[in-house]
């Protein structure tokens, strides 16, 4: 996460519970022609904490008044009275765009609470909801929500202890958006910023307009960082049609070698108004250093002719290379501290659009297969083969093949069965000792939102890895790929009889860092019995179930506030497979031979032909 003291400069200053008079006197903004960078650490000191700007529903005693959460002393604290509905509120003095809120909890933390914003202190809008708090230091980023107001409060719903709510500090970050101007100014300051893929919530596009960057263009300060792809962009909404003459880009070391400055009237159709010359690109391309020695750069882009538009963006074309180590090189993403747009026009009324809501209505079945036919229905399912539709993944030992030995229907169920034959299976991806089955609905049935469920019986044994899951339909697009496509693991089992897991993977929360949960079967149930696994996927989040019992709930709000981009707003497709060994099982059973994650006892069982996953039915329901 970026250093919190660096999230503010000028009118983007840190609002550490700022007094109204302090917020009314921002640090002067430097002119575009000034060469020296403006260090956010210095700017942040312009605003002193003001305990008098904080009120609360009550306090435990005189030593724990609400102002103690804003006195800059990490050893003092506000402690509420012993009530679930207690609250604490800060008056920021002016209406600002809030970029994040940090709560530093004492041991008496909130289990459930809501962060809310208000312009008048009466009408409140929630922007972060915590349903399962664990205390510690919590930073809730607001991107991509529109969160503007003068007042911010934490409203408790449920305490984690018998005591009250206790906060060492309650810090609010943000700044006043640049208003419409008839004189030349930075029209982008504290305006809504947009981008495609970014590394995690602490490096979202919102940071490129917060007014701050480090003097050395090297320190880990507030910045946007893309994922590791050349075709990435970040831009800003100026709020109204503007006349733009200059763009300033304050890059971290991972800068663009080649890029485009583009403008748009509608945030969809773009016009290129600047690109570096061939000689400039060549000079930037030649600047190769080790990551530890590399620094950023400040590009002042004076447009050949002033451009007119409401939206302005930087579109990356080529990333900088780094020694890794020399003479080998590597490329990362793009990393930009600040994006300034100089000109006239604009409007402080620029706002992020409202996030989509669940439309309501009744569910109807749009896909169903109960596998009662004489074979797999290939109008519904695609058979996936290793070396053809996919390559080897996750260090797994099997090859997926199209064979009735591995994929068949019998007794009204789909059977996915693994087989063993040393060195017998030749594929375009190599030679394998194991075969197994994998099917999906890609190109047959790709869909957005709905209830997805299946009734399954799973094999139990170290390293057996059956899964029921979904992938974003754009996973094969090289400009997206995994995890940008999104992955929804409805059920995974790695051979343990008493539990399965569910998870979400996306940018900033993939692989071992996924957002997931384990569930233990109710009433002594086991994986090798029939159970129904499901997920309800809406624009607002995911709810995972086992036998209709909720085992994981992940809201879009919490995911984007704390982890990264929500990438579950487009088509996915359903996958069923039975893998053997690989990274996930090995992480638990620690087996390294004879196969990674697959011990000899499990190999023997596969060789005996007794390892299979059975699926009774699969259903997708949607609101139409």
C-alpha positions in Angstrom: 0.0 0.0 0.0 1.3 3.5 -0.6 2.5 5.6 2.3 -0.6 7.3 3.7 1.2 10.7 4.2 1.7 11.0 0.5 -1.9 11.0 -0.6 -2.3 14.7 -0.5 -1.0 18.0 -1.8 -2.5 21.4 -2.3 -6.3 21.0 -2.4 -5.7 17.3 -2.5 -4.1 17.5 0.9 -4.5 14.9 3.6 -7.6 15.7 5.5 -6.5 14.4 8.9 -9.7 15.5 10.5 -8.9 19.0 9.3 -10.3 22.1 10.8 -12.6 24.1 8.5 -10.3 27.1 8.6 -7.3 24.9 7.7 -9.0 23.4 4.8 -10.0 26.8 3.5 -6.4 27.8 3.1 -4.8 25.3 0.7 -1.1 25.3 -0.2 -0.6 27.3 -3.4 -0.4 25.2 -6.5 2.8 25.4 -8.5 2.7 26.6 -12.1 3.2 24.1 -14.9 6.5 25.6 -15.9 8.1 25.0 -12.5 10.6 22.2 -12.8 10.9 21.1 -9.2 8.5 18.4 -8.1 6.1 19.1 -5.3 6.8 16.7 -2.4 3.6 15.4 -1.0 5.1 14.8 2.4 5.7 18.6 2.8 2.2 19.5 1.5 0.5 17.1 4.0 1.8 19.1 6.9 -0.3 22.0 5.9 -3.3 20.5 7.6 -3.1 19.9 11.3 -5.5 17.5 13.0 -8.4 19.2 14.8 -9.9 17.1 17.5 -12.7 19.7 17.8 -14.0 18.7 14.4 -15.0 15.2 15.6 -18.2 14.2 17.3 -19.6 10.9 18.4 -22.7 9.2 19.8 -21.0 8.9 23.1 -17.8 8.0 24.9 -16.8 5.4 27.5 -15.2 8.2 29.7 -13.6 11.6 29.6 -10.2 10.2 28.6 -11.7 8.6 25.4 -13.5 11.5 23.8 -13.9 11.4 20.0 -11.2 14.0 19.5 -8.6 11.5 20.6 -9.1 9.7 17.3 -7.8 12.9 15.6 -5.0 14.2 17.8 -2.2 12.7 15.9 -1.2 10.6 18.9 -1.3 6.9 18.1 -1.5 6.0 21.8 -4.7 7.8 22.6 -8.1 6.6 21.4 -11.8 7.2 21.2 -13.9 4.6 22.9 -17.6 4.5 22.5 -20.2 3.6 25.1 -21.1 -0.1 25.1 -23.7 -0.1 22.3 -23.8 -1.7 18.8 -25.2 1.4 17.2 -22.5 3.8 18.3 -20.9 6.2 15.7 -18.1 8.7 15.2 -18.2 11.6 12.7 -15.7 14.1 11.3 -16.5 17.5 9.8 -14.1 18.2 7.0 -15.1 21.9 6.7 -15.8 21.8 3.0 -17.2 19.4 0.4 -14.4 17.3 -0.9 -14.0 14.1 -3.0 -13.0 11.5 -0.5 -10.4 9.1 -1.9 -10.0 6.8 1.2 -10.6 6.4 4.9 -8.2 4.6 7.3 -9.4 3.2 10.6 -6.8 2.2 13.2 -8.6 -0.1 15.6 -7.8 -0.9 19.2 -8.6 -4.4 20.5 -12.3 -3.4 20.8 -13.0 -3.3 17.1 -16.1 -3.3 14.9 -17.3 -6.7 13.6 -19.9 -5.0 11.4 -19.9 -1.3 10.5 -20.5 1.1 7.7 -18.6 4.2 6.4 -20.9 6.9 5.2 -20.6 10.4 3.7 -22.9 13.4 3.8 -23.0 16.9 2.4 -25.2 18.3 5.2 -24.7 16.1 8.2 -28.2 14.7 7.9 -28.5 12.7 4.7 -26.0 9.9 4.6 -24.8 7.7 1.8 -22.8 4.5 2.6 -19.7 3.8 0.6 -18.0 0.9 2.5 -19.7 -1.9 4.4 -17.7 -4.3 6.6 -19.5 -7.6 7.5 -16.7 -9.5 9.0 -14.1 -7.1 10.5 -11.0 -8.4 12.2 -9.6 -5.1 13.6 -6.1 -3.8 12.9 -5.6 -1.0 10.4 -8.3 -0.9 7.7 -8.0 1.3 4.6 -11.2 1.6 2.5 -10.5 3.1 -0.9 -13.5 4.7 -2.6 -12.6 4.1 -6.3 -14.7 3.7 -8.5 -17.5 5.2 -6.4 -18.6 8.8 -6.3 -17.9 9.8 -2.7 -18.2 13.5 -2.1 -19.2 15.3 1.1 -18.3 17.5 4.1 -18.9 14.8 6.7 -17.7 11.3 7.1 -18.7 8.9 9.8 -18.2 5.3 11.0 -21.6 3.9 12.0 -21.3 0.7 14.1 -23.6 -2.2 13.5 -22.1 -5.0 15.6 -19.2 -4.9 18.1 -16.6 -7.6 18.1 -16.3 -7.6 21.9 -18.5 -6.8 24.9 -16.8 -3.4 25.0 -17.6 -0.5 22.7 -15.9 0.6 19.5 -12.3 1.9 20.0 -10.3 3.8 17.4 -6.7 5.1 17.8 -7.2 7.1 14.6 -9.9 8.0 12.0 -8.2 9.5 8.9 -9.9 10.8 5.8 -8.1 11.5 2.6 -9.2 13.5 -0.4 -9.5 17.0 -1.8 -11.6 19.7 -3.5 -12.1 19.1 -7.2 -10.8 21.8 -9.5 -13.7 24.0 -10.5 -14.6 25.4 -13.9 -12.0 28.0 -14.8 -11.6 30.8 -17.4 -7.9 31.1 -16.6 -5.3 28.4 -17.2 -5.2 25.8 -14.4 -4.8 22.1 -13.7 -8.3 21.0 -14.6 -7.7 17.4 -13.5 -7.0 18.0 -9.8 -9.2 15.7 -7.7 -11.4 14.8 -10.7 -12.6 11.3 -11.4 -9.9 9.2 -13.1 -10.4 6.0 -15.1 -8.3 3.1 -16.4 -8.5 -0.5 -17.5 -6.5 -2.9 -15.4 -4.5 -1.9 -12.3 -2.4 -3.8 -9.8 -4.6 -3.5 -6.7 -6.8 -1.1 -4.7 -3.8 0.9 -3.5 -2.7 1.6 -7.0 -6.0 2.5 -8.7 -6.5 5.3 -11.3 -7.8 7.6 -8.6 -4.3 8.4 -7.4 -3.2 10.2 -10.6 -5.3 13.2 -9.8 -4.7 13.5 -6.1 -2.1 16.3 -6.5 1.0 14.6 -5.1 4.2 13.0 -6.2 7.6 12.5 -4.5 10.5 14.8 -5.3 12.8 12.0 -6.3 10.2 10.4 -8.6 11.2 7.1 -7.0 9.6 6.7 -3.6 6.6 4.5 -3.2 4.0 7.2 -3.0 0.4 7.4 -4.2 0.3 6.2 -7.8 -1.5 4.3 -10.5 0.1 1.1 -11.5 -1.2 -1.0 -14.4 -0.9 -4.7 -14.7 1.9 -6.1 -16.8 0.5 -5.4 -20.2 1.6 -2.9 -22.8 -1.9 -1.9 -24.0 -3.1 0.0 -20.9 -4.5 3.5 -20.3 -5.4 5.9 -17.6 -7.4 9.1 -18.0 -9.5 11.8 -16.3 -12.9 13.4 -16.6 -12.6 17.2 -16.6 -16.4 17.6 -16.1 -17.1 19.7 -19.2 -15.6 20.5 -22.6 -12.2 22.1 -22.1 -9.5 23.7 -24.1 -6.2 21.9 -23.3 -2.7 23.1 -24.1 -0.4 21.0 -21.8 -0.3 17.7 -20.1 2.2 16.9 -17.3 3.0 13.3 -16.5 4.9 12.5 -13.3 6.2 8.9 -13.9 7.5 6.4 -11.5 10.5 4.4 -12.8 8.1 2.1 -14.8 7.3 4.8 -17.4 6.0 4.5 -20.9 8.7 4.4 -23.6 6.0 5.2 -26.2 2.5 6.5 -25.5 -0.4 8.6 -26.9 -2.2 11.5 -25.4 -5.8 11.3 -26.5 -8.9 13.4 -26.0 -12.6 12.4 -26.2 -16.0 14.0 -25.9 -17.8 10.9 -24.7 -15.1 8.7 -23.0 -15.5 6.2 -25.9 -14.2 7.7 -29.2 -10.6 9.0 -28.9 -8.5 11.4 -30.9 -4.7 11.3 -30.6 -3.3 14.8 -30.0 0.3 13.9 -29.1 2.8 11.1 -29.4 6.6 11.1 -28.8 8.9 11.4 -31.8 10.8 8.4 -33.0 14.0 9.9 -31.6 12.4 10.5 -28.2 11.1 6.9 -28.2 14.6 5.6 -29.1 16.2 7.6 -26.3 13.7 6.4 -23.7 14.1 2.8 -24.9 17.8 3.0 -24.4 17.5 4.1 -20.8 17.7 0.6 -19.2 18.7 0.2 -15.6 18.1 -2.2 -12.8 14.9 -1.6 -10.8 16.9 -0.5 -7.8 18.8 2.2 -9.8 15.9 3.4 -12.1 14.0 6.6 -11.4 11.0 8.2 -12.9 10.7 11.1 -15.2 8.6 14.2 -15.7 7.1 14.7 -19.1 5.7 18.2 -19.9 3.7 17.6 -23.1 2.9 20.9 -24.9 0.4 20.1 -27.5 1.2 21.4 -31.0 -2.3 22.8 -31.2 -4.7 23.2 -28.2 -7.1 20.4 -28.1 -10.8 20.4 -27.2 -12.5 17.7 -25.2 -13.9 16.6 -21.8 -11.9 13.4 -21.3 -8.1 13.1 -21.6 -6.1 9.9 -21.3 -2.6 8.4 -21.6 -2.6 5.3 -23.7 0.5 3.2 -23.2 2.1 1.6 -26.3 5.5 0.4 -25.1 6.8 -0.2 -21.5 10.2 0.6 -20.2 12.7 -2.3 -19.9 14.8 -3.0 -16.8 17.9 -5.1 -16.3 16.8 -8.3 -14.6 19.8 -8.8 -14.1 22.0 -7.5 -17.0 22.2 -8.4 -19.8 18.7 -9.9 -19.5 15.8 -7.5 -19.3 12.2 -7.5 -18.0 9.1 -5.3 -18.3 6.5 -4.5 -15.8 3.4 -2.3 -16.0 3.1 1.5 -16.3 3.3 3.5 -13.1 2.2 7.1 -12.9 2.2 9.4 -9.8 0.3 12.3 -11.3 -1.6 13.3 -14.4 -2.1 17.0 -14.8 -4.2 18.6 -17.6 -3.7 22.3 -18.1 -6.1 24.6 -19.8 -9.5 26.3 -19.4 -13.0 25.0 -19.0 -13.9 22.0 -16.9 -16.3 21.6 -14.1 -16.2 20.5 -10.4 -19.4 18.5 -11.1 -17.5 15.7 -12.8 -18.6 12.5 -11.0 -18.1 8.8 -11.2 -21.2 7.0 -12.6 -23.4 5.0 -10.2 -22.4 1.4 -9.9 -24.9 -1.2 -11.3 -27.5 -2.7 -9.0 -29.2 -6.0 -8.9 -32.3 -5.4 -11.1 -34.5 -7.7 -9.0 -37.1 -10.0 -10.5 -37.6 -13.7 -10.6 -35.0 -16.3 -11.8 -35.7 -18.6 -14.7 -33.6 -21.5 -15.9 -31.5 -20.7 -18.9 -29.2 -23.7 -19.0 -29.7 -27.2 -17.6 -28.2 -30.6 -18.1 -29.0 -33.7 -16.1 -26.8 -36.0 -18.2 -29.5 -38.5 -18.9 -28.5 -38.9 -22.6 -26.4 -41.7 -24.1 -23.4 -39.4 -24.1 -22.2 -35.9 -23.5 -24.4 -33.3 -25.2 -21.9 -31.5 -27.3 -24.4 -28.8 -28.2 -24.0 -27.7 -24.6 -20.5 -28.7 -23.7 -17.0 -28.3 -25.3 -14.4 -31.0 -24.5 -11.1 -29.4 -23.6 -7.8 -31.1 -24.6 -4.3 -30.4 -23.3 -2.1 -29.1 -26.1 -5.1 -28.0 -28.2 -7.7 -25.9 -26.3 -5.3 -25.3 -23.4 -1.7 -25.9 -22.2 -0.5 -27.5 -19.0 -1.3 -25.4 -15.9 -0.6 -25.2 -12.2 2.0 -28.0 -12.3 -0.8 -30.6 -12.7 0.1 -34.1 -13.8 -2.7 -35.0 -16.1 -3.5 -34.5 -19.8 -7.1 -33.7 -20.6 -8.2 -35.8 -23.5 -11.4 -36.5 -25.4 -12.1 -40.1 -24.6 -15.1 -42.1 -23.2 -12.6 -43.5 -20.7 -12.4 -40.1 -19.1 -15.7 -38.3 -20.0 -18.9 -40.2 -20.2 -22.5 -40.4 -18.9 -23.7 -43.4 -16.9 -26.7 -43.9 -14.6 -28.0 -40.4 -15.2 -24.7 -38.7 -14.2 -21.6 -37.2 -15.9 -18.5 -39.1 -15.0 -15.0 -37.5 -15.1 -12.5 -40.2 -14.5 -8.7 -40.2 -14.3 -6.5 -42.9 -15.8 -2.8 -43.9 -15.4 -0.4 -45.4 -18.0 3.3 -44.5 -17.7 4.4 -42.5 -20.7 1.4 -43.5 -22.8 -0.3 -40.2 -23.6 1.3 -38.1 -26.3 -0.1 -34.5 -26.8 1.1 -31.4 -28.6 2.1 -30.2 -25.1 4.2 -33.2 -24.2 4.0 -36.7 -22.9 1.9 -37.5 -19.8 1.4 -40.5 -17.5 -2.2 -39.5 -16.5 -5.4 -38.6 -18.5 -8.5 -37.0 -17.2 -11.6 -35.1 -18.3 -12.4 -31.4 -18.6 -15.5 -29.8 -20.2 -16.9 -26.3 -20.4 -19.6 -24.2 -22.0 -17.3 -21.8 -23.8 -18.9 -20.7 -27.1 -21.9 -22.9 -26.2 -23.3 -20.9 -23.3 -21.5 -17.7 -22.1 -23.5 -15.5 -19.7 -23.4 -12.6 -17.3 -25.0 -12.9 -13.8 -27.2 -15.6 -12.4 -27.4 -18.6 -10.0 -25.1 -21.4 -11.0 -25.3 -24.7 -9.2 -24.4 -28.4 -9.6 -25.0 -31.6 -7.6 -21.7 -33.5 -7.3 -20.0 -36.5 -5.6 -16.2 -36.1 -5.3 -13.2 -38.5 -4.9 -11.4 -38.3 -1.6 -7.6 -38.8 -1.6 -4.4 -36.7 -1.5 -4.0 -34.7 -4.7 -7.3 -35.5 -6.3 -8.5 -32.0 -7.5 -12.1 -31.9 -8.9 -13.5 -28.4 -9.5 -16.7 -26.6 -10.6 -15.8 -23.1 -11.6 -16.1 -20.3 -14.2 -13.7 -18.2 -16.3 -14.2 -14.9 -18.0 -14.9 -15.4 -21.6 -12.2 -13.0 -22.6 -9.4 -15.0 -20.9 -7.9 -15.8 -24.3 -7.7 -12.2 -25.3 -4.0 -11.3 -24.9 -4.9 -7.7 -23.8 -6.9 -9.3 -20.9 -5.7 -12.8 -20.1 -5.8 -14.3 -16.6 -6.4 -13.0 -13.9 -7.8 -9.9 -15.7 -10.6 -12.1 -17.1 -11.8 -13.1 -13.6 -12.2 -16.6 -12.2 -15.0 -17.8 -10.0 -14.3 -21.0 -8.1 -17.6 -22.3 -7.0 -16.2 -25.5 -5.6 -12.7 -26.9 -5.3 -11.6 -30.0 -3.4 -8.0 -31.3 -3.1 -8.8 -34.7 -1.7 -9.8 -33.9 1.8 -13.0 -35.5 2.8 -14.4 -32.9 5.2 -14.0 -29.6 3.3 -14.1 -27.8 0.0 -13.2 -24.2 -0.9 -14.6 -21.3 -2.9 -12.7 -18.3 -4.3 -12.5 -15.3 -6.6 -9.4 -14.5 -8.6 -8.8 -11.1 -10.4 -6.1 -8.4 -10.6 -4.7 -7.9 -7.1 -6.3 -11.0 -5.7 -5.2 -14.1 -7.6 -3.5 -17.4 -7.0 -2.5 -17.7 -3.3 -3.8 -14.2 -2.7 -7.4 -15.0 -3.9 -10.5 -13.9 -2.0 -11.7 -17.3 -0.7 -13.1 -19.4 2.1 -13.1 -23.0 3.2 -16.3 -24.7 4.3 -16.6 -27.8 6.4 -19.7 -29.9 5.7 -22.6 -29.7 8.1 -23.6 -32.6 10.3 -20.5 -34.7 9.5 -21.0 -34.7 5.8 -18.2 -35.8 3.4 -17.0 -34.8 -0.1 -17.7 -38.3 -1.4 -21.4 -37.9 -0.7 -23.8 -36.0 -2.9 -23.9 -32.2 -2.3 -25.1 -29.2 -4.2 -22.6 -26.4 -4.7 -23.6 -23.0 -6.0 -23.0 -19.3 -6.4 -25.4 -16.4 -6.9 -23.6 -13.8 -9.1 -25.1 -10.3 -9.3 -23.7 -6.9 -10.2 -23.2 -6.3 -6.5 -21.4 -9.4 -5.4 -21.1 -13.2 -5.1 -22.7 -15.5 -2.6 -21.4 -19.1 -2.5 -23.4 -22.0 -1.0 -23.1 -25.6 -0.2 -26.5 -27.4 0.2 -28.1 -23.9 0.3 -26.0 -22.9 3.3 -24.0 -19.7 2.7 -20.3 -20.3 2.9 -18.8 -17.2 1.4 -20.2 -13.7 0.6 -18.0 -11.2 -1.3 -19.5 -7.8 -2.2 -18.2 -5.7 -5.1 -18.0 -2.8 -2.7 -15.6 -4.5 -0.3 -13.6 -6.2 -3.0 -12.9 -2.9 -4.9 -12.4 -0.9 -1.7 -9.7 -3.2 -0.3 -8.3 -5.6 -2.9 -8.6 -4.6 -6.6 -10.7 -4.3 -9.7 -14.1 -6.0 -10.0 -13.8 -8.0 -13.2 -17.1 -9.9 -12.9 -19.2 -7.6 -15.1 -19.0 -9.6 -18.3 -19.6 -13.1 -19.7 -18.2 -16.1 -18.0 -18.5 -19.8 -18.8 -18.9 -22.9 -16.7 -16.1 -25.5 -16.3 -16.1 -29.0 -14.8 -12.8 -30.9 -14.4 -10.8 -33.5 -12.5 -7.1 -32.6 -12.1 -4.4 -34.6 -10.4 -1.7 -32.9 -8.2 -0.4 -29.5 -8.8 0.1 -26.3 -6.8 -3.0 -26.2 -4.7 -2.9 -29.8 -3.4 0.9 -29.6 -2.9 0.5 -26.5 -0.9 -1.5 -28.5 1.6 -0.1 -32.1 1.5 3.5 -31.0 0.8 4.1 -34.0 -1.5 6.9 -33.6 -4.0 7.2 -37.2 -5.4 6.4 -39.2 -7.3 4.4 -36.3 -8.6 4.0 -32.8 -7.3 1.1 -32.9 -4.8 0.2 -36.5 -5.7 1.7 -39.3 -3.5 2.2 -42.9 -4.5 -0.9 -44.0 -2.6 -3.0 -41.8 -4.9 -1.1 -42.9 -8.0 -2.0 -46.5 -7.1 -5.6 -45.7 -6.8 -5.7 -44.0 -10.2 -3.9 -47.0 -11.7 -6.6 -49.2 -10.2 -9.2 -47.1 -12.1 -11.2 -46.1 -9.1 -10.9 -42.3 -9.1 -13.8 -40.3 -10.6 -16.0 -37.2 -10.0 -19.7 -37.6 -10.6 -22.1 -34.8 -11.6 -25.8 -35.3 -11.3 -26.9 -32.1 -12.9 -25.8 -28.5 -13.7 -28.1 -25.5 -13.7 -27.9 -21.8 -14.6 -30.8 -19.5 -13.6 -31.0 -15.8 -14.7 -33.3 -12.8 -14.2 -34.7 -12.0 -17.6 
